[in-house]
Amino acid sequence: MRNRIFTATALCLVLTTSGTVAAAPDSFDIVGLRLGMTEQQARDAIKAHNPQLQLNAKTLSYTYSDGVKQHQTAPALVEILAVATHQQVPENITLLFSQPPQPARLVGVRRIASLPNPPTHDQMVQATLQKYGAPAVNRPRERLKPETRLIWIEPGKPQCWRTSAKQVAVFTPASAVLDVLDQFAQRQKIGTAPADLSQCGAIAQFVASSDPVRQFTVEMTDTGRWLNALQATDAWVSGLEEEARKARVGAGATPKL
C-alpha cells in the first residue's frame, strides 16, 4: 500500500494558465464545464454559468520521507469549490484537478443544486435525458429505493471501476489520494481494468430523489486522464523520496567514538 500523506490548504486564488482542451465526450458537460479544461477555462465556464458564485481554491502537497525527516512537495492546485453564498437557491460545484508533474487539468466535477420551483420527478428525469441522451445504466426510483440514478459512459472504452464483468458501469469520483491506485490494481487483476489505466473511459452520473425534485446531483470523472496523472504523481513522489534518501545517506556523519 502507498503511504503518501497529502495536506491541503484553502486559498482564495486567481491563477491563469493556458492550454487546449483534450477530446472528451461531447455530452459530458455540466453547466459548460468540460473534462480536460485548464484552471482558467474552468473559471471562465463557472463565471459564464453564474458570476455570483464564490470561488475558493485549495492546494495540496504530498509528504514523503528521507528515512529520518519528512519533506513536502510544493503546493499545487487540487480543487476549486464554487458556492452560492448570497442567493436563495443553494448551489455548490466542486472541481477536481490532476496533480504534478503533469499540467493541471479538470478530471472531476460534482454539482449539487437546489430548485426553487421544484419540477416533478418525471419532469426532471426527462429533462436530464434530453440533455445527455440515453444512459448506459438507468435505475428508476422504486418504493424501497426512492431515487433515480442514471449513468453515462464514454463509448468504446472500458469502465474500470467495475468489480465484475456483469456490471455495466459504476461511478467513482476523482480524488488526489494515491492509495486509490491500489484499488484499480485489484481491478486489473480480475480483468475489469486494462493494463494501461489511461484507456479507462470517462463516466457521468445523475441522482435525484423525492417528488417533486428539490435537489439533484450531477457529476463526471475523466477516469483515464485522472488515473494516468495519478500514476505520474506517484512515480514523481517516489522519485523525490529516493533522491532524498540518497542525499541523507551521503550527508550522514558518524559521531566521535
GUFIDO-629504 format. One record per residue (C-alpha): z, x, y. Coordinates in nm, 3 decimals, padded with zeros to 5 digits. Each point is the difference from the previous one (the first is absolute). Example, Ala and Ser with C-alpha at 12.3 -4.5 7.8 and 13.67 -1.06 7.14 Angstrom:
<sites>
up, east, north
00.780, 01.230, -00.450
-00.066, 00.137, 00.344
</sites>
This chain:
<sites>
up, east, north
00.000, 00.000, 00.000
-00.067, 00.115, 00.353
00.306, 00.054, 00.212
-00.158, 00.023, 00.343
00.219, -00.151, 00.267
-00.150, -00.142, 00.315
00.151, -00.102, 00.331
-00.147, -00.242, 00.248
00.068, -00.037, 00.371
-00.084, -00.304, 00.212
-00.193, 00.091, 00.314
-00.192, -00.187, 00.267
-00.318, 00.207, 00.010
-00.358, -00.024, 00.118
-00.213, 00.262, -00.176
-00.378, 00.030, 00.013
-00.211, 00.113, -00.290
-00.368, -00.010, -00.073
-00.200, -00.059, -00.314
-00.211, -00.250, -00.182
00.103, -00.277, -00.233
-00.093, 00.060, -00.363
-00.168, -00.275, -00.196
00.231, -00.278, -00.120
-00.063, -00.354, -00.123
-00.136, -00.204, 00.292
00.232, -00.289, -00.079
00.311, 00.220, 00.012
00.118, -00.046, 00.354
00.314, -00.144, 00.150
-00.035, -00.112, 00.366
-00.263, 00.272, 00.047
00.191, 00.275, -00.180
-00.209, 00.176, -00.263
00.095, 00.253, -00.263
-00.090, 00.358, 00.092
00.056, -00.042, 00.375
00.144, 00.283, 00.208
00.319, -00.061, 00.194
-00.186, -00.066, 00.324
-00.242, -00.239, -00.166
00.294, -00.190, -00.152
00.177, -00.014, 00.336
-00.315, -00.134, 00.164
-00.034, -00.267, -00.269
00.362, -00.110, 00.049
-00.050, -00.016, 00.375
-00.315, -00.209, -00.042
00.186, -00.237, -00.233
00.310, -00.042, 00.215
00.067, 00.230, 00.299
00.357, -00.132, 00.024
00.105, 00.156, -00.330
00.242, 00.290, 00.045
-00.102, 00.311, -00.194
00.265, 00.227, -00.150
-00.113, 00.313, -00.182
00.193, 00.180, -00.267
-00.040, 00.363, -00.105
00.086, 00.158, -00.331
00.096, 00.348, -00.124
00.021, 00.118, -00.360
00.293, 00.221, -00.103
-00.039, 00.289, -00.241
00.223, 00.286, -00.113
-00.035, 00.377, -00.027
00.273, -00.004, -00.263
00.277, 00.047, 00.255
-00.093, -00.172, 00.326
-00.173, -00.328, 00.078
-00.317, -00.002, 00.210
-00.206, -00.282, 00.152
-00.365, -00.049, 00.072
-00.104, -00.081, 00.355
00.036, -00.371, 00.085
-00.317, -00.204, -00.048
-00.087, -00.362, 00.072
00.073, -00.220, -00.301
00.036, -00.355, 00.129
-00.061, -00.224, 00.297
00.185, -00.329, 00.027
-00.149, -00.261, 00.231
00.255, -00.268, 00.093
-00.009, -00.313, 00.213
00.330, 00.025, 00.186
-00.053, -00.239, 00.292
-00.203, -00.275, -00.160
00.096, -00.330, -00.153
-00.213, 00.080, -00.305
00.152, 00.290, -00.198
-00.252, 00.245, -00.141
00.030, 00.353, -00.131
-00.266, 00.232, -00.134
00.081, 00.321, -00.186
-00.261, 00.275, -00.015
00.040, 00.288, -00.248
-00.191, 00.326, 00.049
-00.085, 00.280, -00.243
00.189, 00.328, 00.039
-00.096, 00.366, 00.061
-00.175, 00.221, -00.079
-00.280, -00.258, 00.008
-00.072, -00.183, 00.327
00.207, -00.314, 00.057
-00.190, -00.312, -00.105
00.111, -00.361, -00.037
00.075, -00.058, -00.370
00.223, -00.307, 00.013
00.049, -00.310, 00.215
00.250, -00.283, -00.030
00.006, -00.299, 00.234
00.268, -00.268, 00.002
-00.065, -00.284, 00.242
00.162, -00.333, 00.081
-00.202, -00.305, 00.097
00.106, -00.216, 00.298
-00.210, -00.293, -00.119
00.028, 00.029, -00.380
-00.308, -00.104, -00.200
00.030, -00.157, -00.342
00.012, 00.237, -00.292
-00.351, -00.097, -00.108
-00.134, 00.052, 00.353
00.149, 00.348, 00.015
-00.137, 00.100, -00.339
-00.347, -00.133, 00.078
-00.010, 00.182, 00.334
00.097, 00.323, -00.176
-00.265, -00.045, -00.269
-00.259, -00.067, 00.267
00.081, 00.332, 00.167
00.038, 00.224, -00.305
-00.209, -00.173, -00.264
00.081, -00.065, -00.365
00.301, 00.203, -00.122
00.025, 00.195, -00.324
00.341, -00.158, -00.060
00.091, -00.353, 00.106
00.352, -00.118, -00.079
00.048, -00.343, 00.158
00.341, -00.135, 00.082
00.179, -00.194, -00.271
00.323, -00.193, -00.024
00.193, 00.300, -00.132
-00.198, 00.255, 00.203
-00.041, -00.154, 00.344
-00.238, 00.259, 00.144
-00.370, 00.080, -00.009
-00.098, 00.361, -00.067
-00.359, 00.116, 00.045
-00.121, 00.354, -00.076
-00.334, 00.159, 00.087
-00.123, 00.330, -00.147
-00.264, 00.254, 00.092
-00.306, -00.067, -00.217
-00.099, 00.259, -00.260
00.319, 00.204, 00.022
00.304, 00.010, -00.232
00.322, -00.171, 00.095
00.255, 00.271, -00.072
00.335, -00.178, 00.034
-00.053, -00.214, -00.309
00.242, 00.052, -00.288
-00.242, -00.136, -00.260
-00.372, -00.052, -00.044
00.061, -00.377, -00.008
00.099, -00.004, 00.366
-00.279, -00.045, 00.253
00.189, 00.148, 00.293
00.354, 00.055, 00.125
00.062, 00.062, 00.369
00.196, 00.308, 00.105
00.072, 00.100, 00.360
-00.070, 00.356, 00.116
00.298, 00.226, 00.065
00.067, 00.362, 00.090
00.235, 00.060, -00.294
-00.141, 00.274, -00.224
00.184, -00.129, -00.307
-00.249, -00.286, -00.020
-00.248, 00.249, -00.147
00.214, 00.010, -00.316
-00.046, -00.374, -00.042
-00.376, 00.032, 00.027
00.011, 00.289, -00.248
00.150, -00.245, -00.249
-00.288, -00.238, 00.064
-00.243, 00.283, -00.060
00.162, 00.057, -00.339
-00.049, -00.362, -00.105
-00.355, -00.007, 00.133
00.034, -00.244, 00.290
-00.056, 00.274, 00.259
-00.277, 00.265, -00.003
00.058, 00.374, -00.005
-00.124, 00.013, 00.360
00.232, -00.231, 00.193
-00.226, 00.012, 00.304
-00.228, -00.237, -00.194
00.260, -00.279, 00.001
-00.120, -00.311, 00.181
00.141, -00.157, 00.312
00.196, -00.323, -00.032
00.109, -00.284, 00.229
00.249, -00.283, -00.045
00.094, -00.329, 00.166
00.327, -00.185, -00.068
00.119, -00.332, 00.142
00.259, -00.253, -00.106
00.130, -00.335, 00.126
-00.202, -00.297, 00.115
-00.078, 00.004, 00.286
-00.031, 00.381, 00.023
00.237, 00.134, 00.263
-00.046, 00.368, -00.088
-00.245, 00.207, -00.201
-00.051, 00.362, -00.104
-00.328, 00.186, -00.035
-00.024, 00.368, -00.091
-00.244, 00.261, -00.125
00.007, 00.349, -00.148
-00.270, 00.266, -00.015
00.127, 00.117, -00.339
-00.248, 00.280, -00.065
00.030, 00.162, 00.343
00.378, -00.043, -00.002
00.048, 00.165, -00.339
-00.249, 00.278, 00.071
00.185, 00.081, 00.323
00.337, -00.024, -00.174
-00.112, 00.251, -00.264
-00.114, 00.235, 00.276
00.337, -00.039, 00.174
00.186, 00.072, -00.324
-00.202, 00.318, -00.059
00.047, 00.106, 00.362
00.379, -00.041, -00.005
00.021, 00.174, -00.339
-00.198, 00.291, 00.146
00.234, 00.022, 00.298
00.297, 00.006, -00.234
-00.152, 00.275, -00.211
-00.073, 00.208, 00.310
00.355, -00.055, 00.129
00.149, 00.111, -00.333
-00.209, 00.317, -00.002
00.097, 00.077, 00.359
00.368, -00.048, -00.075
-00.012, 00.225, -00.307
-00.184, 00.267, 00.198
00.257, -00.012, 00.280
00.303, 00.002, -00.229
00.249, 00.287, 00.015
00.272, 00.102, -00.240
00.351, 00.056, 00.142
00.184, 00.331, -00.002
00.172, 00.033, -00.336
</sites>
